[in-house]
Amino acid sequence: MNSVLVQKETLYLLRKSIRISFFISIALLLLISAHLKGKIPSDELFLWMTISILVLIIRFYFACSHNKNTSQIEVINHQLAIFRAGAFASGILWGWCGYYFPPQIDLASQIYISFMLAGLIAGASSSLAADHT
């Protein structure tokens, strides 16, 4: 198969899942934040929430705004690189939540965050599976 078509299809599949991923991520972010409110310092929680929301909005904007009908491999590869960078940034932020917050909270809250992040990872692995690079 043609490399351009494979890359274009990969980009299409990733874009197709971005809307639902965006809303699921926002919902999980709000649920975890509501659960952690009062349990960790507010400035840490607010910083994590703010950066996470900004990254999600930027990812959503780039996924929805770029030319979807291009056949130029350079443009497609650039758009894939932006998508991958956004996914990496989101992963770092969710990892921050799973690594830095649990030592500050009780065991029940640690388990709650672990289950939320496990669900997020399961969803991300299925939606990002189209990009095997």
Buried (B, 14 or more C-beta within 10 A) or exposed (E): EEEBEEBBEBBEBBBEBBEEBBEBBBEBBEEBBEBBEEEBEEEBBEEBBEBBBEBBEBBBEBBEEBEEEBEEEEBBBEBBEBBBBBBEBBBEBBEBBBEEBBEEBEEEBBEBBEEBBEEBEEBBEEBBEBBEE
